[in-house]
Amino acid sequence: MRPALLAASLFAMPFLASCAHKTAPAEIAQYPTIYVAYFGVNSADLTEDSYAIVQRAADAAARLHPQAVEIAGYSDGKGSEGGNYLVAQSRTKTVAKTLSEFGVDPASVTTLPMGSATDDFGPTGDRRVEILLIKDEGAAAGP
């Protein structure tokens, strides 16, 4: 380890150790959380598991009263770009409608159809919707 890095580490250690013993407020300890619901091939229908995940996100929204709810929808890379976008869009609309049925204010919901996922979670992981509860500017609210 370089001397400067070692000195900085030794300086920071007592501060970090003192922070570890303090109890964070419950809400701060909950950040960030993203709820992820998965879908079948070319489907915007919620599975039983995905429905339960959307319900958990709605329950958290009822508890935390977020300022906004963002729903990002993805599809796998198979098929055309336009078709993948439409599938992702349908998924975000399905989740937004279901959240609304659970009592989430539709005015607080933003849908973001992303089309084909650019990350590599495999075909099943790419067919997903991510639900993010936004507590305030730049801070995510979790369960």
Sequence and secondary structure as in RCSB ss.txt:
>XXXX:A:sequence
MRPALLAASLFAMPFLASCAHKTAPAEIAQYPTIYVAYFGVNSADLTEDSYAIVQRAADAAARLHPQAVEIAGYS
DGKGSEGGNYLVAQSRTKTVAKTLSEFGVDPASVTTLPMGSATDDFGPTGDRRVEILLIKDEGAAAGP
>XXXX:A:secstr
  HHHHHHHHHHHHHHHHHHTS   HHHHT   EEEEE  TT     HHHHHHHHHHHHHHHHH  SEEEEEEEE
 S S HHHHHHHHHHHHHHHHHHHHHTT  GGGEEEEEEEE SS SHHHHHSEEEEEEEEETTEEE  
